[in-house]
């Protein structure tokens, strides 16, 4: 061994080897454990005298929700300028989606900088930021109605159905993919009606009973948060009674936007827990799928609500939507994933923003999603790492974002296949035009070029297969 140096091994006083240890972490890296607490809502003029008991009452939250510009003005008063309020008023008038914002969410907005605030962007439209819809937008871009064997039931994947129980929500998101049905009619859209109706529900249940291949049911809407406890019980136990149904997911944005309900609506929580517990005794899975989108939505109230779910044995997973100016940076997405994990909410999906009418300013590119997925993977355990997916327009279903057959960053067209839906079809997603290079924007500006753009993308996808 002459001429070769041996590695230096440090030993302690007893002669035992001392293995090198990582240095202490910077406390700033643990910011995901910090949660907004205290009477933060009292910064809103209308809520200055609201005590904690009142603010935690889900009925008060629902009653005081903002649905009109004058209500917003009465709540925030002098926190914002007249110019901003006029911009919101015009946004309300041109929004295809109904507006409904809880006092809780309103209290989380940074009213010193409302234009850039990630929560304001999701729920309160401003006319000055609106962009023209993509020319390939379809009001029901996922073609849910085309795959509906009975009203309010979508059967696309062989073993799974989507059951739309009702058409209302505790809040309305600007980016809702079901703006064709959710909420009240607006000046822009006359909605498809999917009211809570037991006769309609029973037709859906009978269809599920008639199809033994169906094992997985997603109960959504609208939002199951809006179901009365007895309706939740009826739906949950009716589905559990169907022998071949093995998995049920109650879909609700409620925990993210009105966590108070899980703390103060004991009848609703009790109904949910009874369904979960009965399902477990039957060896069937019943879980909650919720919809947090940004770290600022996760407060001490959120944690208390999720702690109650965890202590009650209710599994909660999260499905988020990737949005421009909201959660489209590595720093925000990493913090978001860590914060969800800390409150025992499993990050499940991050959806690429669907082509939704009136929300073009919120969409971003497939390239952004691909890069974010790389940045997020490895920041925490794999089971707490979300999958980034495109819900392929035209009914192709969920495709992992980087699984495209072809992606042209100049025209913003990505092409996906979905063999279990239609082996011969190509499904196209379109990046927002304003984020394309100048050459791509120029081509889309000419309607005569549109068919050629699509034909080129499909031909390139075919070449990839050959």
PyMOL commands that set and color helices and strands:
alter all, ss='L'
color gray80, all
select helices_A, chain A and resi 27-33+40-43+45-47+52-55+58-63+69-79+82-94+103-108+118-123+127-129+145-147+198-210+224-226+229-240+254-257+260-264+266-281+295-297+300-311+330-342+360-362+366-376+382-384+401-403+433-435+438-445+447-465
alter helices_A, ss='H'
color red, helices_A
select strands_A, chain A and resi 153-154+160-164+216-220+247-251+285-290+316-322+345-352+387-392+397-400+406-408+413-418+422-430
alter strands_A, ss='S'
color yellow, strands_A
deselect
rebuild
show_as cartoon
